[in-house]
Amino acid sequence: IEWCSALHNQGFKRNLQRATLPSVPALREFANEVLLDVMLFLNPRYRSLILDTVATQLNTVRDSFKKNNPAFNGSVTVVGHSLGSVISWELLSSPADDCVGRLKSMPDSFVALGSPIGCFSCVSFEDSLTSRLAKLREAKVDIFNLFHPNDPVAYRLEPLLAAEPTSCACAKCKAHTTSTAIGYGSGATGVHEGIGGGEDDDVEPPVFLSTSHGVDRVHVRLKKFGDELNKGKEKIGKDLLQTVEEARKITDNIKDNIKTNLGSLGNLGRMFNPGVDEEGGEGSEGIQGGADGEDDEERAAVPDGEADACLKEHAG
């Protein structure tokens, strides 16, 4: 059931984004996504529109399923997640005029996943949780409140029932309501410690279920895979730094060896050519070349006639 698009298309999200500060963008984006829908639902102007949209779609899905499966006589369950569970809860249990009679039929059970119904019951709903549960009990609707212990928007219901004064009704409602926490991995049944009511409430911890059956679920495996990748990146980085350091040491050793060998070659050359200056043969060649150049210049300075006479004299 989808109800957000009709409201978001009215420009709320765009205006909210314009008013949002640029700091801590990830946190602000999460807050905007969550708070916008909650504020719209609490606004009387849009509450009825949201309830009507969800009720209409629920009725349409029910009618379509019955039409396509005329022989079906099984049970029907409504499942609501997060704010969707609150909207479903209102349609199923609220005595308000905008909720009563919206659904063509009541389901056999209602499952709330990661639900803030407990929070809304404390700060928003005018009627008591006990009266809501009594209405659902009369309609023979079972209620299941499923949550993960680390879900920040999930709340329990039993502590609220224990805190209400009508103990008899609470006892019936307690038997009618099941709160279940979904664990994961090995030892999931041990993580329920500390999950209960207030200090003075005699509230049993929730029932913990492990859906892993000895195998990590997909999101847990993905998290472990990501952790392994991060460890691999850290190891690769350390190995790369170590390789670079080793390469630097090898390069320094090569440089030292080259300097040492060049010095040895120079000493060996002086042993076999003691008259050769340390500056090398290039200087000698340059001097010889210079002498030859001076002779060429002297030859070029002799006139051609005198040169011929010298040649004849030598020939005679």
ABEGO torsion letter per residue (X at the ends): XBAAAAAAAAGAAAAAAAABBABGAAAAAAAAAAAAAAAAAABAAAAAAAAAAAAAAAAAAAAAAAAABAABABBBBBBBBEAAAAAAAAAAABABAAABGABABBBABBBBBGBAAAAAAAAABABBAAAAAAAAAAAGBBBBBBBBAABAABBBAAAAAAABABAAAAAAAAAABBBBBBBBEBGAAAAABGBBBBAABBBBBBBBBBAAGGBBBAAAAAAAAAAAAAAAAAAAAAAAAAAAAAAAAAAAAAAAAAAAAAAAAAAAAAAABAABBAAEAAAAAAAAAAAAAAAAAAAAABBAAAAAAAAAAAAX
